Amino acid sequence: MAFEPPQRLVRALGETPDGDGSTADWLERLPRLAEAALDRRAVRAQRVQAPGGRSSLVVLVQYEDGTPAVLKLAPPQARPDRELAALAHWGGFGAVRVLDTRHHAEDGALLLERLHPEVSLRSLPEAKALLEASGTLRRLWVKPPEGHPFETVAERTARQAGALRAAVQAGAAGAGASAGAGALAEAALAVHEELTTGPGQGPGGEQLLLHGNFRQGKVLAGDRAPWLAVGPEPVVGERAYDLARLVRDRLEDQVASSAGAAGARRRVNKLADSLEVDRDRLRGWTLFRAVESGTRALAAGRRRDAELLLEFAAWL
């Protein structure tokens, strides 16, 4: 079968900095990489999942005996080795299970249990979805393994803050999105400084394994468990960072709601209290992540996304 990468994947990787051309080269070689990965694992492709993810090709496959599975291929820059390490550490508790690791070092592909990709937490009513999401996070937040390969929240966000600061200096943060975008970026940088130098990040601060990109669409229905997380971008740090992306889930609905800023603050407080996370730190990480994402969206020409994210950030 043809392994043409879905356009969603092509567009998303096109927005990723690729100074050495390696991502473009990986996309060009992807059909051949997929065929080789299937052969190594003795599984048969059924179809490519579309629209699929923004950072990987997902192929629904079968073993010879008919057992379903999923083959996932991501470019080396996405660090599939770290995803494998996180999934292996969770061992199927709260997250999708790894079925085979024998060939990962050869091609970086992941062979995973088959979930139900068409049924995520986004299919549930909002209150129920947030309840199930909170339960999933409780299972994922564990101590990382000794000698782990994961970067820290401070390391990851330092790069993001650097890019955001460069955008502010270049005037990109305020160009065409909203009159207050530059001020929002400055506020996000200030709160990032507080969050990464405050007591929550000191020697006594919690350092847990986090999903890193947790939202309702990353939790799928399963057979051995009702809901299981997929697609981690694992990082080690405080829980408030992981919860921050969930706060802005279903963003268009939130912006369209008459609740506005009051509704956003209520959601921050409700999620913080339900998972015993400090409200102020959750609000801070939510602000930083929304502004950082909004600025990247603006630079990529996704103006509508940028406007939504920056409007949401302004509420905080």
Secondary structure per residue as TSV (DSSP state, phi and psi in degrees):
chain	resnum	aa	ss	phi	psi
A	1	M	-	360.0	161.4
A	2	A	-	-81.6	137.9
A	3	F	-	-113.5	51.6
A	4	E	-	-68.6	127.4
A	5	P	-	-65.6	136.4
A	6	P	-	-57.6	147.4
A	7	Q	H	-60.8	-31.3
A	8	R	H	-59.9	-41.0
A	9	L	H	-68.0	-43.7
A	10	V	H	-61.0	-45.0
A	11	R	H	-64.2	-45.5
A	12	A	H	-64.2	-43.3
A	13	L	H	-68.9	-27.7
A	14	G	H	-66.2	-23.0
A	15	E	T	-85.4	-8.0
A	16	T	S	-86.5	132.1
A	17	P	-	-53.2	130.3
A	18	D	-	-141.2	65.3
A	19	G	T	-61.9	-32.0
A	20	D	T	-99.9	2.6
A	21	G	S	77.1	8.0
A	22	S	H	-68.2	-35.0
A	23	T	H	-67.5	-43.7
A	24	A	H	-61.7	-39.7
A	25	D	H	-64.3	-40.8
A	26	W	H	-62.9	-43.4
A	27	L	H	-60.6	-40.4
A	28	E	H	-65.1	-36.1
A	29	R	H	-88.3	-4.3
A	30	L	H	-56.3	-44.6
A	31	P	H	-56.7	-41.2
A	32	R	H	-71.5	-37.6
A	33	L	H	-62.6	-40.9
A	34	A	H	-64.6	-44.3
A	35	E	H	-60.4	-44.7
A	36	A	H	-65.6	-39.7
A	37	A	H	-64.5	-39.4
A	38	L	H	-62.9	-45.0
A	39	D	H	-62.5	-41.8
A	40	R	H	-60.8	-36.4
A	41	R	H	-97.0	0.5
A	42	A	T	54.0	48.0
A	43	V	-	-123.2	157.8
A	44	R	E	-112.9	132.5
A	45	A	E	-74.1	139.5
A	46	Q	E	-103.1	-53.2
A	47	R	E	-165.6	157.5
A	48	V	E	-81.9	132.3
A	49	Q	-	-73.3	125.9
A	50	A	S	-131.0	143.1
A	51	P	S	-71.9	-10.0
A	52	G	-	73.9	-166.9
A	53	G	-	-90.4	176.8
A	54	R	S	-96.4	-5.7
A	55	S	S	-134.0	4.6
A	56	S	-	-156.9	159.2
A	57	L	E	-94.8	128.2
A	58	V	E	-115.8	122.1
A	59	V	E	-117.6	125.1
A	60	L	E	-78.4	127.4
A	61	V	E	-132.6	171.5
A	62	Q	E	-136.3	144.6
A	63	Y	-	-74.6	169.3
A	64	E	T	-59.7	-30.9
A	65	D	T	-84.5	5.3
A	66	G	-	93.7	-4.4
A	67	T	-	-63.2	127.1
A	68	P	E	-79.1	152.1
A	69	A	E	-156.8	-178.6
A	70	V	E	-134.0	133.5
A	71	L	E	-106.9	126.7
A	72	K	E	-121.9	127.4
A	73	L	E	-122.1	130.2
A	74	A	-	-133.1	151.7
A	75	P	-	-65.1	153.0
A	76	P	G	-54.8	-32.0
A	77	Q	G	-63.2	-23.2
A	78	A	G	-78.5	-4.3
A	79	R	-	54.2	61.2
A	80	P	H	-61.6	-20.9
A	81	D	H	-64.8	-35.7
A	82	R	H	-72.2	-37.5
A	83	E	H	-60.7	-44.9
A	84	L	H	-60.1	-43.6
A	85	A	H	-61.9	-40.2
A	86	A	H	-68.2	-47.1
A	87	L	H	-62.3	-39.2
A	88	A	H	-65.0	-38.2
A	89	H	H	-68.1	-38.6
A	90	W	H	-70.7	-28.1
A	91	G	T	59.6	33.2
A	92	G	T	85.5	-0.8
A	93	F	S	-87.9	101.6
A	94	G	S	87.1	-7.6
A	95	A	B	-140.4	164.0
A	96	V	-	-59.6	147.8
A	97	R	-	-95.5	139.1
A	98	V	E	-81.5	131.9
A	99	L	E	-95.9	-29.8
A	100	D	E	-154.8	128.2
A	101	T	-	-116.4	3.2
A	102	R	T	-62.0	-32.8
A	103	H	T	-109.2	7.4
A	104	H	H	-61.4	-38.8
A	105	A	H	-64.2	-24.2
A	106	E	H	-78.5	-38.2
A	107	D	H	-136.0	-4.4
A	108	G	-	75.6	2.2
A	109	A	-	-77.5	154.7
A	110	L	E	-118.3	131.6
A	111	L	E	-106.3	115.0
A	112	L	E	-122.5	160.2
A	113	E	E	-64.3	150.9
A	114	R	-	-84.5	123.6
A	115	L	-	-102.9	-160.7
A	116	H	E	-113.4	90.2
A	117	P	E	-62.8	-20.3
A	118	E	E	-84.0	-4.6
A	119	V	E	-125.5	101.6
A	120	S	E	-115.1	177.9
A	121	L	G	-61.5	-20.1
A	122	R	G	-66.2	-15.1
A	123	S	G	-80.7	-9.4
A	124	L	S	-94.2	158.6
A	125	P	-	-57.4	151.1
A	126	E	H	-53.7	-49.6
A	127	A	H	-62.4	-42.6
A	128	K	H	-66.5	-40.0
A	129	A	H	-61.3	-44.0
A	130	L	H	-67.4	-35.0
A	131	L	H	-63.8	-46.8
A	132	E	H	-67.8	-36.9
A	133	A	H	-62.4	-42.4
A	134	S	H	-62.7	-40.7
A	135	G	H	-64.2	-38.2
A	136	T	H	-65.6	-43.6
A	137	L	H	-61.8	-38.1
A	138	R	H	-58.1	-34.9
A	139	R	H	-76.1	-31.0
A	140	L	H	-81.0	-28.6
A	141	W	-	-77.6	92.6
A	142	V	B	-131.3	167.9
A	143	K	-	-67.2	139.1
A	144	P	-	-71.4	159.3
A	145	P	-	-69.9	158.3
A	146	E	T	-63.1	140.6
A	147	G	T	64.6	30.3
A	148	H	-	-66.1	157.7
A	149	P	-	-93.9	5.0
A	150	F	-	-81.6	146.7
A	151	E	-	-79.8	165.3
A	152	T	B	-94.1	164.2
A	153	V	H	-58.1	-41.3
A	154	A	H	-61.2	-42.3
A	155	E	H	-66.3	-46.9
A	156	R	H	-63.8	-46.4
A	157	T	H	-76.9	-19.7
A	158	A	H	-63.6	-41.7
A	159	R	H	-64.2	-42.9
A	160	Q	H	-64.9	-40.7
A	161	A	H	-65.0	-37.0
A	162	G	H	-62.9	-42.5
A	163	A	H	-67.3	-38.0
A	164	L	H	-65.9	-41.0
A	165	R	H	-63.9	-39.7
A	166	A	H	-64.3	-38.2
A	167	A	H	-65.2	-39.2
A	168	V	H	-63.5	-45.9
A	169	Q	H	-64.2	-32.2
A	170	A	H	-83.3	-7.3
A	171	G	T	81.5	5.7
A	172	A	G	-70.7	-30.4
A	173	A	G	-66.5	-26.7
A	174	G	G	-101.8	0.2
A	175	A	S	-80.0	100.1
A	176	G	S	82.5	-6.5
A	177	A	S	-88.2	-57.2
A	178	S	-	-165.7	158.1
A	179	A	T	-63.5	-27.5
A	180	G	T	-96.8	9.4
A	181	A	H	-63.3	-40.7
A	182	G	H	-62.2	-41.7
A	183	A	H	-65.5	-36.7
A	184	L	H	-63.4	-41.9
A	185	A	H	-62.6	-42.7
A	186	E	H	-62.0	-41.3
A	187	A	H	-64.5	-39.9
A	188	A	H	-64.4	-40.5
A	189	L	H	-65.7	-38.5
A	190	A	H	-66.2	-42.7
A	191	V	H	-70.5	-32.1
A	192	H	H	-62.3	-41.4
A	193	E	H	-60.4	-42.9
A	194	E	H	-64.7	-42.9
A	195	L	H	-68.7	-33.5
A	196	T	H	-94.2	-4.4
A	197	T	H	-119.9	-4.6
A	198	G	S	-79.2	-178.7
A	199	P	G	-62.6	-27.0
A	200	G	G	-64.8	-17.3
A	201	Q	G	-110.5	5.5
A	202	G	S	-76.9	-173.5
A	203	P	T	-56.4	-30.0
A	204	G	T	-91.5	-2.1
A	205	G	S	-71.5	153.6
A	206	E	-	-70.5	143.5
A	207	Q	-	-133.3	91.9
A	208	L	E	-111.7	158.6
A	209	L	E	-75.9	123.9
A	210	L	E	-114.0	155.6
A	211	H	-	-64.3	-44.3
A	212	G	S	93.4	-22.9
A	213	N	S	-145.5	43.9
A	214	F	-	-80.0	127.5
A	215	R	-	-157.0	173.3
A	216	Q	G	-59.8	-37.7
A	217	G	G	-68.8	-11.5
A	218	K	G	-95.1	10.2
A	219	V	E	-123.0	113.7
A	220	L	E	-111.3	155.1
A	221	A	E	-69.5	141.9
A	222	G	-	-129.4	178.3
A	223	D	S	-97.0	-42.0
A	224	R	S	-83.0	-14.9
A	225	A	S	-148.5	147.9
A	226	P	S	-59.3	-42.6
A	227	W	E	-140.0	133.6
A	228	L	E	-137.8	139.2
A	229	A	E	-79.7	147.7
A	230	V	-	-132.4	170.2
A	231	G	-	57.5	44.6
A	232	P	-	-70.2	149.7
A	233	E	-	-118.1	71.8
A	234	P	-	-58.8	144.2
A	235	V	E	-152.0	156.0
A	236	V	E	-111.5	128.7
A	237	G	E	171.3	-150.9
A	238	E	-	-89.2	151.7
A	239	R	H	-61.6	-32.6
A	240	A	H	-58.9	-34.0
A	241	Y	H	-62.5	-44.3
A	242	D	H	-68.1	-35.7
A	243	L	H	-74.8	-21.3
A	244	A	H	-62.5	-36.7
A	245	R	H	-69.0	-32.9
A	246	L	H	-66.6	-31.0
A	247	V	H	-57.3	-37.2
A	248	R	T	-97.4	14.2
A	249	D	S	-59.7	150.4
A	250	R	S	54.3	49.2
A	251	L	H	-60.7	-41.0
A	252	E	H	-61.1	-38.7
A	253	D	H	-64.7	-40.0
A	254	Q	H	-65.2	-42.6
A	255	V	H	-67.6	-35.6
A	256	A	H	-74.7	-18.6
A	257	S	S	-70.6	150.0
A	258	S	T	-74.2	-12.6
A	259	A	T	-68.0	-34.8
A	260	G	H	54.2	-132.3
A	261	A	H	-60.3	-39.1
A	262	A	H	-63.3	-39.1
A	263	G	H	-66.1	-40.3
A	264	A	H	-63.7	-42.0
A	265	R	H	-68.2	-36.7
A	266	R	H	-62.8	-39.5
A	267	R	H	-65.9	-41.7
A	268	V	H	-56.4	-49.8
A	269	N	H	-66.0	-40.5
A	270	K	H	-65.2	-46.0
A	271	L	H	-67.6	-40.3
A	272	A	H	-60.8	-45.5
A	273	D	H	-68.3	-38.1
A	274	S	H	-68.3	-25.8
A	275	L	T	-115.2	13.8
A	276	E	T	55.5	47.9
A	277	V	-	-111.0	144.0
A	278	D	-	-62.6	127.0
A	279	R	H	-60.2	-44.6
A	280	D	H	-66.7	-39.3
A	281	R	H	-68.9	-36.5
A	282	L	H	-66.4	-42.8
A	283	R	H	-61.1	-40.9
A	284	G	H	-64.0	-47.1
A	285	W	H	-66.8	-34.5
A	286	T	H	-64.4	-42.4
A	287	L	H	-62.1	-50.1
A	288	F	H	-60.4	-47.6
A	289	R	H	-67.3	-35.4
A	290	A	H	-67.7	-43.9
A	291	V	H	-67.6	-41.9
A	292	E	H	-62.3	-43.9
A	293	S	H	-66.5	-40.3
A	294	G	H	-64.0	-39.1
A	295	T	H	-68.1	-39.9
A	296	R	H	-64.9	-40.8
A	297	A	H	-61.8	-40.2
A	298	L	H	-64.4	-43.9
A	299	A	H	-63.6	-29.4
A	300	A	T	-86.7	-0.7
A	301	G	T	86.4	8.8
A	302	R	-	-91.5	73.3
A	303	R	H	-63.1	-41.3
A	304	R	H	-61.7	-45.4
A	305	D	H	-59.9	-43.1
A	306	A	H	-62.1	-43.6
A	307	E	H	-62.9	-41.5
A	308	L	H	-63.4	-46.8
A	309	L	H	-63.9	-42.6
A	310	L	H	-73.3	-33.2
A	311	E	H	-63.8	-43.7
A	312	F	H	-61.1	-45.2
A	313	A	H	-60.1	-36.5
A	314	A	H	-63.5	-28.7
A	315	W	H	-66.9	-25.2
A	316	L	-	-85.8	360.0
